[in-house]
Amino acid sequence: MDPVIVVGAGPVGLSLSLALAGQGVPSILLDEGPGKEEPRPARTVVLHSDTAAMVHRLGCTTLRDEGAYFAAWRTMRRRQPAQRITFEDHPAPLHLPQHALTRGLRDAAAAHPLIQLVTESRLDSVEQDGHGVTAHTLGAETTWWRGSYLVGCDGARSTVRKLLGIRFPGRTAVERHAVAALRTELPWPGEALLHRNPPQEVTSRPLPDGVWRLDWLLPARGELVTPDTLVTLIRDTLAVWCGGTTPPYDLIDTGVHTLHHRLARRWRDGRAFLAGDAAHLLGALGTQGVEEGLRDAENLAWKLSLAWHHGASEALLDSYEGERRTAVASRLRAADQAMPTLRAGGGLRTYFPGASRSAESLLTDGHLGRGPLGAEPTYAPPVAVREVPTATEPGGPVANVPVTAPDGSTVPLRDLLGQGRLLVVLVAPGTGVWDRRHWLGAGLMPRLAAAVSALPVRTDLLVADSYPGAPAHTVLLVRPDGHLAATFAGVRPAELYEAADAVRAGAPESRVAAPPKMTKATKDAKPTPIVVID
């Protein structure tokens, strides 16, 4: 089968190619540029736990060396401290320059044998047929490329989107920020800050080696920001934070960022898809456009992998748009509803009935990956199976608990994502201290192993000593991208098969395997408790 053509070698396109390669799918990655990242310390990204884990799995090595985790998050209103949040109970956001993220992903892609990275190749036409996609490029390699599918990750001015005739409506210049990267000493080392003095707003976020990124909210449409204006902003802001005196600082990089809100009408056209800025633009109120693009890549990769290896239903491929466009639209809607009130200094109740939270708390959600402005998405489960309530709603991201595989290795659950396989997790208290040869043949494990081996999709069987909110003998079915598909009270082979088949949205009839045969005795059997063998 032909490789997948990925157009655009930014963080999203690189992540998609690497995610496909991790699932055994080759790709041709077309880069319009020369393949080098221009260092821009003032252009940074914030990654939360799910996207940081994803990028780490893909082999990006720059996270550790060039990124900084928030030690805490502070908010100030006018000149008074309002709140300080620490991260003992949940992972801290990771902040790094976008060029460092791109370089780390590019190095990983260049080293992978399943990725053909082609620089200085500008797409100028796309043709589709019933078996694949043909793309023509101009540049260093002026040629035709043949692929099974094509994904446009080529940014806000996407050529792929334009060639497909997909509209890109939305709002222009919803926010404008003056940005500076500078090296200095602030009173709160390693801690990020949101400082509001309505209508003014400034954030500071740490980077390694004493560098900070500072953002000042500007009028959406106003005068140009001159160098003198920016220096005045820097000096006045640092003086407020440092007791009235501007500390020494080294100005490294500056810029003015204009943020737009747009959402493509369609994210799929036959065998062609859109992802990242080609499909959506957001970034106001602390939301992260690059992060949403990485989530696009993770969602699409396992579905294309299933299609490439085994043939996937149209419903599964359509679900990429259904899930991701809905999630991003919800994020945009929340920002658009909150923005007039937050920026005008009015009350939140106008847009959030019953809300009593402060504006600073709502903005904090966007920056820290919580609430409607920032939380990881929840996708509607394909089948309503929730025999056992847990702390994770069906369709939500699973907790990153330690799990043990039958080979005896124990790793965080999210380390096993991105392999194109379903995960079945049995909650079995005590397995962490048992000898593996004991629990492999005890209690539910033999029956569950047999049920898993009969599933229509490749599946890994795992054991967890505990899972938030789940009692013993709970069985969780997890999608390849880490979202909870279903929960069961014990082993239910037929129901487990039905749920697994629903996750893949069925398959071509010739490829559908028969579900496990169930006798009445098996259907009526109660879960067998796990027996501890000393």
Buried (B, 14 or more C-beta within 10 A) or exposed (E): BBBBBBBBBBBBBBBBBBBBBBBEBBBBBBBBBEEEBEEBBBBBBBBBBBBBBBBBBBBBBBBEEBBBBBBBBBBBBEEEEBBEBEBEEEBBBBBBBBBBBBBBBBBBBEEBEBBBBBBBBBBEEBEBEEEBBBBBBBBEEEEEBEBBBBBBBBBBEBBBBBBBEBEBEBBEEBBBBBBBBBBBEBEBEBBBBBBBEBEEBBBBBBBBEBBBBBBBBBEBEEEEBEEEBBEEBBEEBBEBBBEEEBBEBEBBBBBBBBBBBBBBEBBBBBBBBBBBBBBBBBBBBBBBBBBBBBBBBBBBBBBBBBBBBBEBBEBBBBBBBBBBBEBBEEBBEBBBBBBEBBBEEEEBEEBBEEBEEBBBBBBBBBBBBBBBBBBBBBBEBBBEBBEBEBEBEBBBBBBBBBBBBBEEEBEEBBBBBBBBBBBBBBBBBEBBEBEBEBBBEBBBBEBBBEBBEBBBBBBBBBBBBBBEEBEBBBBBBBBBBBBBBBBBBBBBBBBBBBBBBBBBBBBEEEEEEEBBEBEEEBEEBEBBEBEBEE
